[in-house]
Amino acid sequence: MTTDPLTRVLDAHGGFERWQQFTRVEATIVSGGLLFEMKGMPQDPTSRHMAAALQHEWSSVRPFGADDQRTDFTPDRVAIEKLDGTLVAERLRPRDSFDGHTLTTPWDPLQRAYFNGYALWTYLTSPFLLALPGMSVRAVDPATRAPLPSGEIGELAVRGYTTPGYFRAPELDAQAFDAAGWFLTGDLGSIEPDGRVRFRGRLKEMIKTGGVNVAPLEVEHVLLQHPGIVQAHVVGVPDRLKGEIVAAAVEMRADAEPDAAAITAFCRERLASYKVPARLAFRAAGDFPRTPTGKIHNPGLRDELARDGTS
């Protein structure tokens, strides 16, 4: 009997060899739940037709938004089409549109189409998607794209059964893939010694202070462990000597004292010195700059903290 856990799981679901005999699966689905209501898109009880590719990441659902419409999902493009193929709407790099969302941030139709496609493709191909050949992931230096050692934070790059490229956009392909075919996800993360991938945020949010990279999500995680802090948002602000410094805006609990020295000391016990916020500001919940959809507006927060106090 094999001791490989993945092989045992695949065998319990019919075996990988049988799976490879097929290229497509179709199903009739009815979906719903509180999530769609929270996103401003309550789901009706209409049954829908779902189709998904088995050997690469693609799916489609119909009807969507109208009886004569369907979705077309791949990881790097989502579209709403008429049944005759006429394009209604599309978005490239759809994952980027979720940056800064909270659980209650409303979705637009393309975001819902992306969620449907991503989730349902995963549901319909699990657990066999885990065995797609040649799947690899590594963390690379964002500037040189050289592989980084275990535990070091960089841009996550994947190779194998990923998207074949952007839809009719070779200029985006050139930005998204390196010369060896690794897809540059735009995500920050590390490959831990045990092989686990740890997500650390988005590359465009990376702070470079004194030539060293700092992931805001890591600093926010530490700040949120402080018993007096309700929410924390970390950005980089310009600095003449270091290029950028780490700056944070936090909301305190109603019964907590806004003590900058104590919070800084708390961070120093848990972070390398260059990751500790050099600038700390206190905000009430309603004082954080937000986008029209309720997300934290990081550029606005960065401007505010750049003008706020001394580093």
N, C-alpha and C positions, 0 to 999 in steps of 0.2 A: 504493500500500500504506500502510495506517495505521501511524503511529509510536507509537500509544498502547499501552503494554505490556498493560494489562488487556484491551483489546479483542482483541488478538492471542491472549491466553490463552483468553478466552471462545470465540472462533472455533475454536480448536483443540479445544474440548470440545463443539462442535456449535452454538454461537451462542446469544446471549442471547434472541433472538426465539423460537427453538424452546423454550428453557427456560420462557419465560413462558406457554406453552400448557398447562403442567401445574401442578397444585397439591399433589401428594402423591407420594411415592416409598415403595415397600416392598421389603424385602430379607430374605433368610434369612442370618443371621450366625452365626459361631462365633468367640468371643473368648477370649482367655487371655493368659498371660504372667506374668512374675515380679511385676509391679506388684500384681496382685490377691492374690498370696500374701503380699507385704510388708504389705498392708493387712488381713490376717487374713481374707480372703475368696477362697480359691482357687476358680478357675473350672473347672466341669466341661465336658466336650466336647459337651454338648447343644446342638443348633442352636436358634436363637431367631428369632422373627419381629420385624422392626423396621419401624416406620412413622415417617415424618417429613414435616412440612409443608414446602413449598418456598418459600412467600412470607412466612412468619413463623416464629419459633423455637418449635417444638413437636415432640416426638417421644415414642414409646412403644415398649416392648419387652415381649414375652411369650414364654414364661413367665418370671416373676421371683419367686423365693423359693418358689413353689408352682405346680403346673400350672394352677390357676385364677386366677392373679394376673398383673397387668401394671403397668408404670410409666406415669406421666403427668408429662411434663417440660415446664416453661417456665422462663425464667431466674429468676423470682421465686417459683416454687412447684414443689415436687416431691412426688409422691404415689405410694403403692402402693395399687392397687385390685383388687377382684375383677373378673372379666370382666363381671359384670352392673353394674359401676359402684359397688358398695359400697366405701366408703373403709376401708382397712386402717390407713394411717398417712400423715401429710403433714407438710411443713415449709415455712413461709414464710421468705423470705430465706435460702435454703439455702446460698448462698455464704458467708455469715457463719459458718457452722458449721465452716469450714475454717481460720479464723483461728488462727495459731500452729502449724499442722501442719508436721511434717517429713516426709521421704520415707517414714519407717517408722511414722508415727502410724496406728493402726488406724482403719478406717472403720466406721460403722454402715450398715444397709441403705439408708437414705435418702441417705446420702452416696454410696454406690455407685450408686444410681439416678440421682442428679444427674450424677455423672461420666459414666455411660453415656449419658444423654440429651444432655448438652452435647457430648461428644466425637463421638458418632455422628451427631448432627444436623449438626455441622460437617463431618464426613467426607462425608456424603451430599449436602450442598449446595455443597461447594467445587467450583470457585472462584466459582460464581455468587453466593454470599452477598456477595461483595465489591462486586457491582454493584447491590444492592438500592437503590432510589431514595431520595434524601433523607437518606442516612446522614451525620451530622455529629457531631463531638466537640469539646469545648472544656474548658478549665479555668476554674473560677469561684471567686470568693472565698467561703469556706464561710459567712461571716456575711451578706454582702449579696447573694450569688449573681450579682454583676457579673462579666462576662468579664475574665480576666486576660491580660496581655501574654505574648507568646512567651517560654518559658523559666521563667516564674514558677510555683511550685507551688501548686496549689489542688485543689478537688474536681473530678474528672472528671465531666462531664455529657454525655449522648448524646441524639440525637434522630433519629428515622427509624423503621426497622424494629426497634423494641425491643418489650418486653412491652407489651401493651395495659393492664396494670394488675394489681394483686393480686387473687387469687381471693376474691370476695365480701368485700372489705375496703377500703371507700372511705376509711376513716380512714388506712390505710397509703398509699393513692394520694396523699392530700393531702400526706403527708410526703415522698413519693418523687419527685414531679414539681413543677416550678415552673409559674408561670402561663402560660408560653409552650410548655409541653409537653416541656421538657427533663427527662430522667430523671437523677436525682442518684444516682450509682453508689455513693457511700460510699468510693470509691477516691481516693487522693491521686496526683497526677501533674502533668505539665507537657506542653505542646505545644511541641516544640523548633522552632527556626527552619527546619529542613528538613522540618517536617510530621510528624515521628515523635512518637509518644506515649510518654512515659517514666513508668513506674509507680513510685510512691514510697511505697506502703504504704496503710494504711486511715485514713480520716478520724478515726475514734474514737481512734486512737493518736497523733494530732497533739499536739505539745507547744506551748503558747503561753507564751513567756517574754518578759517585758517588752513585751507587745503584738505580738510577732513570732512567726510560725508556724515550727516546726521539725519536719521529718519524721524520725521515728526511723530509718527504713530508710536514709536518706542518711548519717546518722552511723554506723550499724552498718556500712555498706559501707566507710567510711573506716577504722574500727577494724580490720576484718577484713583490710585491706591491710597492717597491721603484722605483721612477720614472727614476732613472738612470741605473737600472739593466736590462739587456737583458735576460740573463739566469743565473741560480744558481743551484749548485749541492752540496749536503750536505752529509757528511760521518762522521763516528766516527774514530778517530785516537788514538793510544795507549797513555796512560798517567800514570805515575808512581803512582800518588796519587789517581786519580779518576777512574782508569781502562781505561776509554775512555773520550775524550772531543769532543765536537761538532766542526767540522771544515767545512768551506764552501769555494768554489771557485766560483767566479762570473765573468761574462763578463759585462763590462759597455758600455753604449751607447757612440758613438763616441764623442758627445759633453758634456759628463758627466765627472766630476772630480772623480778619484778613491780615495775617502776619507774614510778610514777604520773607523775612529772615528765616523763620521756622520752615517755610515751604522750601526755600533754597537748601537748607540743611537736610531736609527730608530727601530731596533729590540727590544731594551729594553722597548720601549713604547708599544709593541704588544705581547711580549712573556714573560713567566716566566724566571727568571734570569738563571736557569740551561739550558734553551733551546737556549739562545743567543750564537751564534758562538764564541768560545774562540780563534779560529784561522781563519783568513780571508785572502784569496789570490785572486789576480786579474789575469785573464787570457784573452788572445785574443781568438776569436772563434776557431782558428786553433790549439790552444795549449792544449785543453782538450784531455786527452788520450781516444782513442776510439777503439772499437773492429773492426774486418774486415767488419762487417755489418753496421758500423756507430753509434752504441750505445756508450754511455759514459761507459768507462771501470772503474767501481767503485773501484776494487782492485788497479788498477794503480793510480787512483786519490788519494786513501787513502795513498798509499806509498809516492806519491809526497808531500802531505800535512803533512805527518808524518815527512818528512825531512825539511819542509819549515817553517822557522821562529821560534818564541817562543810562547808558550801558556800563 
